[in-house]
Amino acid sequence: MVITYCNVNFPEEGLPNALRVSRQPLDQWNMIFQLQDTPSRRVELDERYEWLLLGDMLLKLANPETQRILARAIRTAKHVVINDFVHAEEGQHNWLETGLPGWMPRRDYTFVTNAQTPFRSKSWLRVNHYDFLFNRTKAYYAGFPFHGSPWYYAGRDNYRAPPVPEDPDAKRRIFISPCRLYLDYQRTYYRKRLFELTAAYAARGYRSGPGRVRNGVLDKAPTGSYLASTTDDPLLNFARMGWAYDPRTKKARVDLRSLKKWAGSRWQGYSPIHNRYYDDTFISIYAETLEYGTSVVITEKTYEPLIKGHFILPFSTQGFIAALKKLGFEVPAFIDYTYDDIKDDERRFRAYGKEVRRLIQMPLGKWRALWRRHVALLSHNQRLFHLRDYHKLPLFE
């Protein structure tokens, strides 16, 4: 049986013509169907289909004409799924308590989320937890034979997760800190703080914002060229570009005119850090997608270093490390993860920052000894991706 579906992502500017498939090249559902070995066919909104799949950013849609078109499609579809595969900001799922926007018809919906936080199902809503980002990371490094290339600009030549080296003598630096700043809506207050904290230790590791950046920081080029230098990083030039943070709301104010002038703003999609940075370092120090609040979500920011065989020190919401351990991953006792238990965000970050400084300042010789002692732990975390099957969605079975 072939599943027929229409996948509607958030339409640019909310205009009706943005609902066309040709205007929405990114189709994560096609990846999902292939990983489940479910034959599928994507069609336009005005064709016949069984499943209507809506990205949850559509809940913010304000264009009245587009609302009317989608409302009609929602009424006639056999199944309607509201999906979130990234969980990009705290509070984006408040609609689960406050209800759907008034333009959306009242009917039975299914919600698919990548969040680890449990959500209660309702009489009109069935909740499914689906670890899309675990699947995507596993598929990327396993070279899953997709029909067509789902890798947004990394191309068909997939990276491979390197084996965990038993001898770490070749490692010359301590840490990777990819402090990627999500511009526009993403609250990256603590990510910026982490970037500033690691500035004093730049000679001991690699750190970066999004895209390809200047000397000595991370290159995420599709060619995989090591330490290539092409464009300025906006995080390095934050003030010069006229941007600011509001410490109260922890939101970034971005001058969109200056953003359009930055070459890196044209880059988008899945772009893993080159393996050579992992070959050269011991630990990934980074801020996860959610930095504060009550939700927990594990993204590629964590799955990447785990499948590469790295130690990790993530800053995220309270209980993040606990959720990761529930999935079977292991963390070493020599790293103090007690910050994960602290509810207050500022206190949690201060405790986290203290551990960042302690670990970065440890000498290379000590890191090499700790590495040798924990090779089995690092290998265990890497093997979980190969031993565990792709997470399945029961909706289509």
C-alpha positions in Angstrom: 0.0 0.0 0.0 1.3 3.5 -0.9 0.7 6.3 1.6 -0.4 9.5 -0.2 0.4 12.6 1.8 0.6 16.4 1.6 3.3 17.9 3.7 2.8 21.6 4.4 5.7 23.4 6.1 5.5 26.9 7.4 4.7 29.0 4.3 7.1 31.9 3.7 5.3 35.1 4.5 2.1 33.0 4.9 1.2 33.6 1.3 -1.0 30.9 -0.5 1.5 30.3 -3.3 4.0 29.1 -0.6 1.7 26.1 0.0 2.9 24.5 -3.3 5.2 21.5 -3.0 7.6 23.2 -5.5 8.1 26.0 -2.9 8.8 23.5 -0.1 11.9 21.4 -1.1 12.5 20.2 2.4 10.5 17.0 3.1 11.5 15.4 6.3 8.5 13.0 6.1 10.0 11.5 3.0 12.9 10.5 5.1 10.6 9.1 7.8 8.7 6.9 5.3 11.9 5.5 3.8 13.3 4.7 7.3 10.1 2.8 8.0 10.2 1.0 4.7 6.7 2.5 3.9 6.0 3.3 0.2 4.7 6.9 -0.1 3.9 9.6 -2.6 3.8 13.3 -1.9 1.1 15.3 -3.6 -0.1 18.9 -3.8 -2.7 20.3 -1.5 -5.4 20.3 -4.2 -4.9 16.6 -5.1 -6.3 13.5 -3.4 -4.4 12.3 -0.3 -4.9 10.4 2.9 -2.6 12.2 5.3 -2.2 16.0 5.8 1.0 16.7 7.6 1.4 20.2 9.1 4.5 21.7 10.7 3.6 23.2 14.0 4.9 26.6 13.0 1.6 26.8 11.0 -0.1 27.5 14.4 1.4 31.0 14.1 0.0 31.5 10.6 -1.7 34.9 10.2 -2.5 35.2 6.5 -6.3 35.0 6.3 -6.4 33.6 2.7 -3.9 30.8 3.6 -5.9 30.0 6.7 -9.0 29.5 4.7 -7.3 27.2 2.2 -5.7 25.1 5.0 -8.9 25.0 7.0 -10.8 23.5 4.0 -8.0 20.9 3.5 -8.0 20.0 7.2 -11.8 19.4 7.1 -11.5 17.0 4.2 -8.3 15.1 5.1 -8.8 11.6 6.5 -5.8 12.1 9.0 -4.2 15.3 10.1 -0.8 15.4 11.9 0.7 18.4 13.6 4.4 17.7 13.8 7.5 19.1 15.5 10.8 17.4 14.8 13.1 20.0 16.3 11.4 21.7 19.3 13.2 24.9 18.6 12.0 27.2 21.4 10.6 27.1 24.9 6.9 27.5 25.0 6.2 26.6 21.4 3.8 23.9 22.5 1.6 26.2 24.7 -1.2 25.4 22.2 -1.5 22.0 23.9 -3.0 23.8 26.9 -4.5 27.0 25.4 -6.0 25.2 22.4 -5.6 25.5 18.6 -6.0 28.9 16.9 -9.5 29.8 16.0 -9.1 29.3 12.2 -8.3 25.6 12.6 -11.3 23.2 12.4 -12.3 21.2 15.5 -11.6 17.6 14.8 -9.2 14.7 15.8 -5.5 15.5 15.4 -2.3 13.6 15.9 0.7 15.4 17.4 4.3 14.0 16.7 7.1 15.6 18.8 10.8 15.1 19.2 10.6 16.3 22.8 11.5 13.9 25.7 9.0 15.8 27.9 5.7 13.9 28.3 2.6 15.6 27.0 -0.9 14.5 27.9 -3.1 13.2 25.1 -6.6 14.8 24.9 -9.9 13.6 23.6 -9.2 15.3 20.2 -5.4 14.9 20.2 -3.2 11.8 20.1 0.4 12.4 21.2 3.3 10.5 19.7 7.0 10.9 20.7 9.3 10.3 17.8 13.1 10.7 18.0 13.6 12.1 14.5 17.0 13.5 15.2 18.3 10.2 16.5 17.1 8.7 13.3 18.6 11.4 11.1 22.0 11.2 12.9 22.1 7.4 12.6 21.0 7.5 8.9 23.6 10.1 8.0 26.5 8.2 9.4 25.2 4.8 8.4 24.9 6.0 4.8 21.2 5.0 4.6 20.4 4.5 0.9 17.7 7.2 0.5 16.1 7.7 -2.9 17.3 11.2 -3.6 19.5 13.1 -1.2 17.9 14.4 2.0 21.1 16.0 3.1 20.4 19.6 2.6 23.9 20.8 1.5 26.2 18.1 2.7 25.8 16.2 -0.5 25.7 12.5 -1.2 29.1 11.8 0.2 28.1 11.1 3.7 30.6 11.3 6.5 31.3 8.2 8.6 31.5 8.2 12.3 35.2 7.5 13.1 36.2 4.6 15.4 37.0 5.6 19.0 40.8 5.6 19.1 42.4 3.7 22.0 45.5 5.8 21.8 44.7 9.5 22.2 48.3 10.8 21.9 47.5 12.4 18.5 45.0 14.8 20.1 46.5 18.2 20.5 43.5 20.3 21.8 41.0 19.7 24.5 37.5 20.9 23.4 35.1 21.7 20.6 32.5 24.4 21.3 30.2 24.9 18.4 28.3 27.8 19.9 25.9 28.2 17.0 23.7 31.2 17.3 20.2 30.8 15.9 19.3 34.2 14.6 15.8 35.7 14.6 13.6 33.9 17.1 15.9 31.5 18.9 16.8 32.5 22.5 20.5 32.0 22.7 21.3 34.1 25.8 23.3 31.3 27.5 24.9 30.3 24.2 26.4 33.7 23.9 27.6 33.5 27.5 29.3 30.2 26.7 30.9 31.7 23.7 32.3 34.6 25.8 33.4 32.2 28.5 35.4 30.0 26.1 37.1 33.1 24.6 39.7 33.0 27.3 40.6 29.4 26.3 40.5 29.7 22.5 44.0 28.3 22.2 43.0 25.1 23.9 40.2 24.2 21.5 37.9 25.1 18.6 34.8 27.2 18.8 32.4 28.8 16.3 29.1 30.1 15.4 27.1 29.0 12.3 28.6 28.6 8.9 32.2 28.8 7.8 34.2 31.2 9.9 37.6 32.9 10.2 40.9 31.4 11.3 41.1 28.8 14.0 37.4 28.1 14.4 35.1 25.4 13.1 34.5 24.9 9.4 31.2 23.2 8.5 31.6 23.3 4.8 29.9 20.7 2.6 33.3 20.0 1.1 34.5 19.0 4.5 37.7 21.1 4.0 39.5 21.4 7.3 39.8 24.9 8.8 38.9 26.6 5.5 38.2 30.3 5.8 35.5 32.1 3.8 33.1 34.3 5.6 32.7 36.3 8.8 30.8 34.7 11.6 27.9 36.9 12.8 28.5 35.8 16.4 32.0 37.2 16.2 30.6 40.5 14.8 27.4 40.7 16.8 27.7 44.3 18.0 29.1 45.6 14.7 26.1 44.2 12.8 23.7 46.2 15.1 22.4 43.3 17.0 21.6 43.1 20.7 20.3 40.7 23.5 17.5 41.4 25.9 18.7 39.8 29.1 15.2 39.8 30.6 13.5 37.9 27.8 16.8 36.2 26.6 15.9 36.9 23.0 18.1 38.2 20.3 17.2 41.3 18.4 18.6 40.9 14.9 18.9 43.6 12.2 17.5 41.6 9.2 19.0 44.0 6.7 22.5 43.3 7.9 21.8 39.6 8.2 20.9 39.5 4.4 24.3 40.9 3.7 26.1 38.1 5.6 27.0 35.4 3.2 26.6 32.7 5.8 22.9 33.5 6.1 22.3 31.6 2.8 23.5 28.4 4.4 20.8 26.2 6.0 20.1 22.6 6.9 22.1 19.7 8.3 25.8 20.4 8.3 27.9 18.2 10.7 31.2 19.4 12.0 34.2 17.7 10.2 35.5 14.5 11.8 39.0 16.0 12.1 37.9 18.2 14.9 36.8 15.2 16.9 40.1 13.4 16.0 41.9 16.4 17.5 39.9 16.9 20.8 38.4 15.1 23.8 35.2 16.8 24.7 32.3 18.7 23.1 31.2 21.8 25.2 28.0 23.4 23.8 24.5 24.8 24.5 21.6 22.6 23.4 18.6 24.0 21.4 16.6 24.6 24.6 18.6 26.5 27.1 16.0 27.1 29.8 12.4 26.3 30.7 10.6 23.0 31.5 10.9 21.0 28.3 13.7 18.6 27.5 14.7 17.8 23.9 17.8 16.0 22.6 19.0 17.2 19.2 21.9 16.5 16.8 24.0 18.9 18.9 24.2 16.0 21.4 23.8 13.0 19.1 26.7 14.2 16.9 29.5 14.0 19.5 28.1 10.8 20.9 28.2 9.0 17.6 31.7 10.5 17.0 32.9 9.0 20.3 33.3 12.2 22.3 32.8 13.2 25.9 30.0 15.8 26.2 29.2 18.7 28.4 25.9 20.2 27.2 24.0 23.1 28.8 20.3 22.7 28.5 17.2 22.6 30.7 17.0 20.9 34.0 17.0 17.1 33.7 18.6 16.9 30.3 21.5 14.6 31.3 19.0 12.4 33.2 16.8 12.1 30.1 19.9 11.1 28.0 20.9 8.4 30.5 17.4 7.0 30.3 18.0 6.4 26.6 21.0 4.2 27.5 23.9 6.6 27.0 26.6 6.7 29.7 28.5 9.7 31.2 31.8 9.6 33.1 32.1 10.2 36.8 35.1 12.5 36.4 32.7 15.1 34.8 30.5 16.9 37.4 27.0 16.9 35.9 25.3 18.0 39.1 24.4 21.3 37.4 21.7 19.2 35.6 19.7 19.0 38.9 19.5 22.8 39.4 16.2 24.3 38.5 17.1 28.0 38.5 18.6 28.7 35.0 21.1 31.3 36.2 22.4 29.1 39.0 22.5 26.1 36.7 24.6 28.1 34.1 27.0 29.3 36.8 27.6 25.8 38.0 28.0 24.7 34.4 30.5 27.4 33.7 32.5 26.4 36.7 32.8 22.9 35.3 33.6 24.2 31.8 36.6 26.2 33.2 37.8 23.2 35.3 37.8 20.8 32.4 39.3 23.1 29.8 42.2 23.9 32.2 43.1 20.2 32.8 46.4 19.4 31.1 46.5 17.3 28.0 48.3 14.5 29.8 45.5 14.1 32.2 42.9 14.1 29.4 44.8 11.4 27.6 44.9 9.2 30.7 41.1 9.8 31.3 40.4 8.9 27.7 42.2 5.6 27.9 40.3 4.8 31.1 36.9 5.5 29.4 37.4 4.1 25.9 34.7 1.4 26.6 32.2 4.1 27.7 32.8 6.1 24.6 32.5 3.1 22.4 29.3 2.0 24.1 27.7 5.4 23.3 28.8 5.1 19.7 27.6 1.5 19.4 24.1 2.4 20.6 23.5 4.1 17.3 24.4 1.0 15.4 22.7 -1.5 17.7 19.4 0.4 18.1 17.0 0.3 15.2 15.5 3.4 13.8 12.7 4.8 15.9 9.4 3.9 14.3 6.1 5.8 14.1 3.2 3.4 14.6 0.8 5.7 12.6 1.7 4.2 9.3 2.1 0.5 10.2 
